[in-house]
Amino acid sequence: MQFSTVVIAASGLAAAGVAMAQSTFSVNTPASVVQCVPLQISWTGGQAPFNPFITAPGDTATILETLPQVTDRTTTWTVNLAAGQKFTINIVDSTGANAPSAQSPAIASGSSSCLSSSSGSSSATSSGSSASSTGSSTAAATSSSSPSSSSSASRSSSGTTSSTSAPASSSSTSHDGASSLSGFAAVIAGVVGIGAAALA
């Protein structure tokens, strides 16, 4: 009778131990994380299979990455988030229970080979468009300023021609005036001479 009581008590303790082990469902928070470097994630407790998620820090409702389902209490994730970001690991077991980790440390800089290139392409396209737009604006500004330069050159050329030709006209006028005066004087002298000869 006493033996049966001991066996039953032992069985109860064992069952309680198993239940406690299953209820202690927790995820190990990584000590360091490097961009594009595989990170081993591990946890204890829970019932397989498990669904691991990478979520926003402290916010298990915002899922950043969904990892493949596993039956072991470990998995590996290549950290494809940008350096400086933080996150939380959340493991959901077959019963629907979930175990979030503490907030991770900031992701350290590393290779960028695993990151999405879409943002880089967008930036490059945006930069190219901006440069093209700037080039077009510059060309338009240059082209619109060219007629002004031509007009200025034309006005300058016209002004130079006018100022140069003015003395020529003046000289011509002066020369013609002198010739006329000389001719008039000669006529007067001739008339006086004829009068003098007649008186003599």
HUHU-V480392 format. One record per residue. SS is DSSP state (H for helix, E for strand, - for the rest). PSI is psi in whole degrees, -180 to 180 (999 if undefined). D_LAST is the distance of its C-alpha to the last C-alpha in whole Angstrom. Layout:
# HUHU-V480392
ss=SS psi=PSI d_last=D_LAST
ss=SS psi=PSI d_last=D_LAST
This chain:
# HUHU-V480392
ss=- psi=-44 d_last=195
ss=H psi=-35 d_last=193
ss=H psi=-43 d_last=192
ss=H psi=-39 d_last=190
ss=H psi=-39 d_last=189
ss=H psi=-42 d_last=187
ss=H psi=-45 d_last=186
ss=H psi=-41 d_last=184
ss=H psi=-41 d_last=183
ss=H psi=-42 d_last=181
ss=H psi=-40 d_last=180
ss=H psi=-41 d_last=178
ss=H psi=-41 d_last=177
ss=H psi=-44 d_last=175
ss=H psi=-40 d_last=174
ss=H psi=-37 d_last=172
ss=H psi=-42 d_last=171
ss=H psi=-44 d_last=169
ss=H psi=-40 d_last=168
ss=H psi=-40 d_last=166
ss=H psi=-40 d_last=165
ss=H psi=-33 d_last=163
ss=H psi=-21 d_last=162
ss=- psi=80 d_last=160
ss=- psi=108 d_last=157
ss=E psi=153 d_last=154
ss=E psi=139 d_last=151
ss=- psi=127 d_last=150
ss=- psi=128 d_last=147
ss=- psi=145 d_last=145
ss=- psi=-30 d_last=144
ss=- psi=150 d_last=140
ss=- psi=134 d_last=138
ss=E psi=136 d_last=136
ss=- psi=129 d_last=133
ss=- psi=14 d_last=134
ss=- psi=133 d_last=137
ss=E psi=133 d_last=140
ss=E psi=127 d_last=142
ss=E psi=125 d_last=146
ss=E psi=133 d_last=148
ss=E psi=158 d_last=151
ss=E psi=171 d_last=154
ss=E psi=156 d_last=157
ss=- psi=-171 d_last=160
ss=- psi=170 d_last=159
ss=- psi=130 d_last=160
ss=- psi=157 d_last=159
ss=- psi=164 d_last=156
ss=E psi=146 d_last=153
ss=E psi=107 d_last=150
ss=E psi=141 d_last=147
ss=E psi=147 d_last=144
ss=E psi=122 d_last=141
ss=E psi=173 d_last=140
ss=E psi=150 d_last=137
ss=- psi=119 d_last=139
ss=- psi=7 d_last=141
ss=E psi=89 d_last=141
ss=E psi=-11 d_last=143
ss=E psi=-20 d_last=142
ss=E psi=99 d_last=139
ss=E psi=126 d_last=139
ss=E psi=-39 d_last=137
ss=E psi=138 d_last=139
ss=E psi=119 d_last=142
ss=- psi=159 d_last=144
ss=- psi=147 d_last=147
ss=- psi=142 d_last=150
ss=E psi=158 d_last=153
ss=- psi=-20 d_last=156
ss=- psi=169 d_last=156
ss=- psi=42 d_last=155
ss=E psi=152 d_last=152
ss=E psi=168 d_last=149
ss=E psi=138 d_last=145
ss=E psi=127 d_last=142
ss=E psi=118 d_last=139
ss=- psi=98 d_last=137
ss=- psi=32 d_last=134
ss=- psi=153 d_last=132
ss=- psi=151 d_last=129
ss=- psi=144 d_last=130
ss=- psi=-21 d_last=130
ss=- psi=159 d_last=132
ss=- psi=165 d_last=136
ss=E psi=174 d_last=138
ss=E psi=141 d_last=142
ss=E psi=129 d_last=145
ss=E psi=123 d_last=147
ss=E psi=127 d_last=150
ss=E psi=126 d_last=152
ss=- psi=-177 d_last=155
ss=- psi=-18 d_last=157
ss=- psi=-7 d_last=159
ss=- psi=-4 d_last=155
ss=- psi=147 d_last=156
ss=E psi=150 d_last=152
ss=E psi=103 d_last=152
ss=E psi=146 d_last=148
ss=- psi=176 d_last=147
ss=- psi=170 d_last=146
ss=- psi=134 d_last=142
ss=- psi=161 d_last=141
ss=- psi=164 d_last=138
ss=- psi=139 d_last=135
ss=- psi=130 d_last=134
ss=E psi=155 d_last=133
ss=- psi=146 d_last=130
ss=- psi=-154 d_last=130
ss=- psi=151 d_last=129
ss=- psi=13 d_last=128
ss=- psi=-27 d_last=129
ss=- psi=-5 d_last=131
ss=- psi=153 d_last=129
ss=- psi=138 d_last=127
ss=- psi=1 d_last=124
ss=H psi=-42 d_last=123
ss=H psi=-36 d_last=121
ss=H psi=-42 d_last=119
ss=H psi=-41 d_last=118
ss=H psi=-42 d_last=117
ss=H psi=-42 d_last=115
ss=H psi=-44 d_last=113
ss=H psi=-44 d_last=112
ss=H psi=-43 d_last=111
ss=H psi=-42 d_last=109
ss=H psi=-43 d_last=108
ss=H psi=-41 d_last=107
ss=H psi=-42 d_last=105
ss=H psi=-42 d_last=103
ss=H psi=-43 d_last=102
ss=H psi=-42 d_last=101
ss=H psi=-42 d_last=99
ss=H psi=-42 d_last=97
ss=H psi=-42 d_last=96
ss=H psi=-41 d_last=95
ss=H psi=-43 d_last=93
ss=H psi=-42 d_last=92
ss=H psi=-41 d_last=91
ss=H psi=-40 d_last=89
ss=H psi=-44 d_last=87
ss=H psi=-36 d_last=86
ss=H psi=-24 d_last=85
ss=H psi=-18 d_last=83
ss=H psi=-46 d_last=81
ss=H psi=-36 d_last=79
ss=H psi=-44 d_last=78
ss=H psi=-41 d_last=77
ss=H psi=-43 d_last=75
ss=H psi=-42 d_last=73
ss=H psi=-42 d_last=72
ss=H psi=-40 d_last=71
ss=H psi=-45 d_last=69
ss=H psi=-40 d_last=68
ss=H psi=-43 d_last=67
ss=H psi=-42 d_last=65
ss=H psi=-41 d_last=63
ss=H psi=-39 d_last=62
ss=H psi=-42 d_last=61
ss=H psi=-43 d_last=59
ss=H psi=-45 d_last=57
ss=H psi=-30 d_last=56
ss=H psi=-38 d_last=55
ss=H psi=-20 d_last=53
ss=H psi=-48 d_last=51
ss=H psi=-34 d_last=49
ss=H psi=-44 d_last=48
ss=H psi=-41 d_last=47
ss=H psi=-41 d_last=45
ss=H psi=-42 d_last=44
ss=H psi=-42 d_last=43
ss=H psi=-42 d_last=41
ss=H psi=-41 d_last=39
ss=H psi=-43 d_last=38
ss=H psi=-37 d_last=37
ss=H psi=-41 d_last=35
ss=H psi=-40 d_last=33
ss=H psi=-42 d_last=32
ss=H psi=-43 d_last=31
ss=H psi=-40 d_last=29
ss=H psi=-42 d_last=27
ss=H psi=-40 d_last=26
ss=H psi=-41 d_last=25
ss=H psi=-39 d_last=23
ss=H psi=-39 d_last=21
ss=H psi=-45 d_last=20
ss=H psi=-44 d_last=19
ss=H psi=-38 d_last=17
ss=H psi=-44 d_last=16
ss=H psi=-44 d_last=15
ss=H psi=-42 d_last=12
ss=H psi=-42 d_last=11
ss=H psi=-40 d_last=10
ss=H psi=-41 d_last=9
ss=H psi=-40 d_last=6
ss=H psi=-36 d_last=5
ss=H psi=-38 d_last=5
ss=H psi=-35 d_last=4
ss=- psi=999 d_last=0
